[in-house]
Amino acid sequence: MRLAVLAIVLALAGCTSRSYSDDQYQRLMRSAPGAAQPSRIVARESEILRTVRDEGQFSASLAFAASGAKVLSASGERLASEFVPSLDASERIAAWSPGLVWMSCDGDFAVSQGRFQTSAGDIGSYLTSWQRTRDGDYEWVHNAAALHDPQPPREPSSAVSDPNAIVVEGLESIDGNVSDCTAPTSTAPPVAEDLATTNSPDGTLSWRWGYSGSARIFRLYALTEGQWSLVVNESWPADLRAAATQ
């Protein structure tokens, strides 16, 4: 199902949901360590969500994409500029929310991870990488997501009266993290031959992404206490053989 890879237009499930405004998100994230601010990513995702509601999910997702942004779809890696217009209008997403943000020491690169809900009520998870532009905004670079299988039990969702609020499943805070700004004392994180490698220019974040067998993979390494740590290890189904026969 192709809708499950467009995490820029995704939403969080809501069995015990509550709503947070942009101001509340900023307060929740204000204590994030270091000069880099993960709250900027949360605010950016909130801005995209508002744009989705005003202009539609597909045009909004491309408006916030970096040049050459890529989607790790279940049927192969695609340029966002080619993939997004190919989506059917029925493949709409309701909203989304990040639960985890990792940012490089200098704040130029970040990765967010969260959950989404489709317009049909199905739940999934997503992951997006970001880069900061010259004007200080953030554009998304890589994106992947998938529906949960099996789906969690459905509960009546709370109505959101504030159009600028994001529905969050029982979150009192968002896990915002900034990589160490010191040189690593350990060796570089491992390189997987079947996965692409991307490093933040300041050398404090490194991620592996691509396809391995029948899975889409995204692994994020961050400098923590002078050591490289695997902080995100995500895997979703892929069906490249089926795509090759279409």
C-alpha positions in Angstrom: 0.0 0.0 0.0 1.9 3.1 -1.2 0.3 5.5 1.3 2.4 4.0 4.0 5.6 5.5 2.9 4.7 9.2 2.9 5.6 10.0 6.5 5.6 13.8 5.9 1.8 13.6 5.9 1.2 11.2 8.8 -0.7 11.1 12.1 -0.4 9.7 15.5 -2.9 7.1 16.8 -5.3 8.1 19.5 -6.6 5.5 22.0 -5.6 7.8 24.9 -5.1 10.9 22.9 -4.7 14.5 24.1 -4.0 17.6 22.1 -1.0 19.9 22.3 -0.7 23.3 20.6 2.5 24.6 19.1 3.3 26.6 22.2 2.9 23.5 24.4 5.2 21.6 22.1 7.8 24.3 22.5 7.5 24.2 26.3 7.8 20.4 26.3 11.1 20.6 24.3 12.6 23.7 25.8 14.9 21.7 28.1 16.6 19.9 25.2 20.4 19.9 25.7 23.0 21.7 23.6 22.7 24.6 21.2 20.8 22.6 18.7 17.0 22.5 19.4 15.0 19.4 18.5 11.9 21.5 19.1 12.6 23.1 15.7 11.8 19.8 14.0 8.6 19.3 16.1 7.5 22.9 15.1 8.4 22.1 11.4 6.3 19.0 11.4 3.4 21.0 12.9 3.8 23.6 10.2 3.7 20.9 7.5 0.5 19.5 9.1 -1.2 22.9 8.9 -0.1 23.3 5.3 -1.5 19.8 4.5 -4.9 20.9 5.9 -4.8 24.1 3.9 -3.3 23.0 0.6 -3.6 19.2 0.5 -1.1 16.5 1.6 0.7 15.9 -1.7 1.5 19.5 -2.6 2.4 20.3 1.0 4.8 17.3 1.3 6.7 18.4 -1.8 6.8 22.0 -0.7 8.8 21.0 2.4 11.1 18.5 0.6 14.8 19.1 -0.1 16.0 18.9 -3.7 16.6 15.2 -4.4 14.5 14.0 -1.4 13.9 10.3 -1.5 11.2 8.0 -0.3 12.0 4.4 0.8 8.8 2.9 -0.5 7.9 -0.8 -0.2 8.5 -1.1 -4.0 11.8 0.6 -4.2 13.6 3.9 -3.6 12.0 6.8 -5.4 12.6 10.5 -5.8 9.9 12.3 -3.9 9.2 14.5 -6.9 8.3 11.4 -8.9 6.7 9.3 -6.2 4.4 11.8 -4.5 2.4 12.8 -7.7 1.9 9.1 -8.4 -0.1 8.6 -5.2 -3.8 8.2 -5.5 -5.9 10.9 -3.9 -7.7 8.3 -1.8 -4.4 7.5 0.0 -4.9 10.3 2.4 -3.4 10.6 5.9 -5.2 12.3 8.8 -2.3 13.8 10.8 1.0 12.7 12.5 3.3 13.4 15.5 6.9 12.7 16.3 7.8 10.9 19.5 11.6 11.0 19.1 14.0 13.5 17.6 17.8 13.2 17.3 19.8 16.2 16.1 23.4 16.7 15.2 25.5 18.8 17.5 25.5 21.8 15.1 21.7 21.5 14.5 22.1 21.1 10.7 20.8 17.6 10.5 18.1 15.7 12.4 16.0 12.6 12.3 12.4 12.3 13.7 10.5 9.2 14.4 6.8 8.9 15.3 3.4 7.4 14.5 0.6 8.2 12.1 -3.0 7.5 11.4 -4.6 7.2 7.9 -7.9 8.8 7.1 -9.3 5.3 7.3 -8.1 4.9 10.9 -5.2 2.6 10.3 -2.1 3.1 12.4 1.6 3.0 11.4 5.1 4.4 12.2 7.3 6.7 10.3 10.8 8.1 10.1 12.1 11.2 8.4 15.6 12.8 8.1 16.0 16.6 7.9 18.6 19.1 6.8 18.7 22.8 7.7 18.6 25.3 4.9 20.6 28.6 4.6 17.6 30.5 5.9 17.4 28.3 9.0 14.3 26.3 8.1 14.4 22.5 7.7 13.6 20.4 4.7 13.1 16.6 4.7 15.6 14.4 2.9 14.7 10.8 3.5 11.3 9.3 4.4 10.0 5.9 5.1 6.9 4.5 6.9 4.6 1.5 7.1 1.3 0.5 8.6 1.4 -1.7 11.8 0.7 -5.4 11.2 -1.4 -6.4 13.1 -3.3 -3.2 13.7 -3.9 -2.2 17.3 -7.5 -2.3 18.6 -9.4 0.8 17.5 -10.7 3.2 20.1 -13.0 6.3 19.6 -10.6 9.2 18.9 -10.9 12.5 20.6 -12.1 15.4 18.6 -9.5 18.1 18.0 -11.2 21.5 18.1 -7.9 23.5 17.7 -6.8 23.4 14.1 -3.3 24.1 15.1 -3.2 21.2 17.7 -1.6 17.8 17.1 -3.2 14.7 18.6 -0.6 12.8 20.7 -1.2 9.4 22.2 -0.6 9.9 25.9 2.6 11.8 25.5 3.7 14.2 28.3 6.9 15.1 26.5 8.8 14.4 23.3 12.1 12.6 23.5 14.5 15.3 22.1 18.2 14.5 21.8 21.3 16.2 20.6 24.5 14.3 19.7 27.7 15.0 21.6 29.9 17.8 20.3 33.2 16.1 21.2 35.3 13.9 19.0 34.4 10.2 19.3 36.7 7.9 21.3 35.3 4.8 19.6 35.6 3.6 16.0 33.1 4.8 13.3 29.8 2.9 13.2 29.7 -0.2 11.0 29.0 0.2 7.3 26.5 -2.2 5.7 27.4 -3.1 2.1 23.7 -3.2 1.1 22.8 0.1 2.7 23.6 3.7 1.8 25.5 5.8 4.3 24.9 9.4 5.1 26.9 11.4 7.7 26.1 14.8 9.1 28.9 17.2 8.1 29.8 17.8 11.7 30.4 14.1 12.2 28.0 13.6 15.1 25.2 11.7 13.3 25.4 8.8 10.8 22.7 6.8 9.3 22.3 3.7 7.1 19.3 3.3 4.9 18.0 1.2 2.0 16.9 -2.4 1.3 18.2 -5.6 2.7 16.4 -8.8 1.5 12.7 -8.2 1.9 13.0 -5.3 4.3 13.5 -1.5 4.3 16.1 -0.5 6.8 17.0 2.7 8.6 19.7 2.7 11.3 20.7 5.9 13.1 24.0 6.2 15.0 24.7 9.2 17.3 27.6 10.3 19.4 26.7 9.8 23.1 29.2 10.1 25.9 32.0 9.9 23.3 30.8 6.6 21.8 28.8 5.8 18.7 25.4 4.4 19.8 22.7 2.8 17.7 19.7 5.0 18.7 17.2 4.1 16.0 17.0 0.7 14.3 13.9 0.5 12.1 12.8 -2.2 9.7 9.7 -2.4 7.5 8.5 -4.9 4.9 9.5 -4.4 1.3 8.3 -6.2 -1.9 10.8 -5.4 -4.6 10.2 -8.6 -6.5 6.5 -7.7 -6.9 7.5 -4.2 -8.1 9.8 -5.7 -10.7 7.0 -7.6 -12.3 4.6 -4.7 -12.5 
